[in-house]
C-alpha cells in the first residue's frame, strides 16, 4: 500500500437522513458548514436524501419517495390551466 495517500483529518460527523430524520455518527473527512447537537456534543452535519434507514433495499418497502421532482410534477400537471 502506498504511504501518504490517505487523509489524516478524520473526525466524528453527524449524517442526517432528510427523508425520515434519522441521525447517525461516523468518522469522516467530509466538510460541512452546518452543525448538529447530538446528546450535548456539536458535530459537523452532512445531509443525506436517502440512507440505510430509508432505502427500499434495506427496509423491504418498495415505495421510494421522490423529493426532488414534486414541484416540477405539480407545475407540469397544472400548466394547462395557466393562461
WORA-V419985 format. One record per backbone hydrogen bond with DSSP energy under -1.0 kcal/mol. CO is the residue of the C=O (numbers start at 0). NH is the residue of the N-H. Records with the same first field share a line. If there is no record, write none. Layout:
CO->NH, NH
This chain:
10->27
12->25
13->45
14->23
15->47
16->20
21->16
23->14
25->12
27->10
33->44
35->42
37->40
40->37
42->35
43->13
45->15
47->17
50->53, 54
54->58
55->59
68->72
69->73
70->74
71->75
72->76
73->77
78->81
